[in-house]
Amino acid sequence: MPPDPRAKFSSELRSALQDDTLVKLTLGKPRLHGADLRNVYVRPVTLKSGKQFSFVYRHATRDITKNHSIEAAANEVDRLLSDDFLDAHLSTTAQQAQLEIQSNGARLRIKQTDITAMVGEHNKSRHYLIPTNSPWLKALGITNDRDQPREGMAGKLRQIQKFAELIAQITTEVDLPPERPWRIADMGCGKGYLTFALAALLENRAEVTGIERRADLVRLCNQTAHACGFAKLNFVVGDIGSTALNAPDLLVALHACDTATDDALAQGIAAATRAIVVSPCCQKEVRRQLGTPSVLRDALRHGIFQERQAEFATDALRAMLLEWAGYRTKVFEFISTEHTAKNLMITATLGGPKHDDALANRIRAFAAFYGIQSHALATHLHFPLRPGAVSSTHTTQSTNS
Ligand SMILES: C[S@@+](CC[C@H](N)C(=O)[O-])C[C@H]1O[C@@H](n2cnc3c(N)ncnc32)[C@H](O)[C@@H]1O
């Protein structure tokens, strides 16, 4: 009989605690909807009394930290999984294990990757994932001969490093095919800063394609990729909405203008892409439509509030529509506004419930509140935004790799 997933997870955790290979453990998905305790984060710490494990209990409004010895830490995790949480991510220097507890049993996934080790090492030492002496950084004009950021490029370099961290983390969170190179598409890749970062980070793992409508940039990027010896990095001229993709495993679209972000999201959803990462740019489509609920009238006299409301409404709808399409989403600030005003990031990983009617109704209520009649992603998904509007079920093609 296969081992019980919870018992196996507990044993993996005990080994990691004892062998000193734990990088971090995250407990999430509270058992009770609206529970005050949202997450628990565990990592090793060295105190005067010796090796301990720091537990950060993240509540809705505060964090509480407690340290536990090996045995107490293992017991505490068992207790938390019985009483409070349904999900656990264990990172050790050798592997990633994810335990998901469901009503009909538990599921444990374990995978071993080089990236895991990289992230682990990175978390321990705060080393950069992209070495600052990388020739491509120099070729793209980001660093100088002393491997330092050129004038005005420090923010860009920080953005690249942050992006690399995020992607490395995502590759440990989703099921990427172990048997073939991962396919990555960067849509609206511009000068290719982040496309090169993807290729450098995952050099032995992934084939990366940058898609960009400006032929001059594509030419330059291909020349640089060739000169810097990237065998699996390629740039093509194309439009985000219409370029045929080879079922990417990971799709990225950062700062693509207005509804180009929706075109990219739709391409990813259609291909059942495992992970999608977008950082929206401008939100013109929705801004034109926004109504002014009477309670907001005074506030919305100010243009900046209108703009922020358009951003909020556009991107909130994107996140909700992604959830409706079967993705789990996270929305967060990618990098400090000091470096770029366009810093909202939406990450979506395949694997949530799909086409939930109650969610569909909430999406429509949200759109109605803001007076939004059309949204490019809803259109792509054939999702009727107005109550009662007829639409055949979504016709976006889905392919499972
Ligand atoms: C602001 S730049 C961002 C570049 C890069 N993604 C980054 O974040 O560093 C946006 C790029 O997307 C390209 N772009 C915008 N809409 C596009 C579309 N529909 N198809 C292809 N490229 C597009 C633009 O030409 C431009 O190079």
The ligand as an ORCA input file, in Angstrom:
! r2SCAN-3c Opt
* xyz 0 1
  C       6.749     49.077    -22.057
  S       7.517     47.913    -23.102
  C       7.852     46.599    -21.986
  C       8.963     45.699    -22.412
  C       9.246     44.538    -21.490
  N       8.153     43.619    -21.415
  C       9.633     45.026    -20.115
  O       8.785     45.004    -19.213
  O      10.787     45.416    -19.915
  C       6.142     47.300    -24.000
  C       6.553     46.581    -25.243
  O       5.443     45.834    -25.709
  C       5.376     45.971    -27.106
  N       3.969     45.749    -27.463
  C       2.880     46.448    -27.047
  N       1.761     45.931    -27.572
  C       2.138     44.886    -28.327
  C       1.435     43.940    -29.104
  N       0.122     43.998    -29.202
  N       2.133     42.989    -29.746
  C       3.484     42.922    -29.638
  N       4.211     43.788    -28.906
  C       3.548     44.750    -28.255
  C       5.868     47.373    -27.381
  O       6.351     47.511    -28.701
  C       6.952     47.530    -26.349
  O       8.210     47.148    -26.845
*
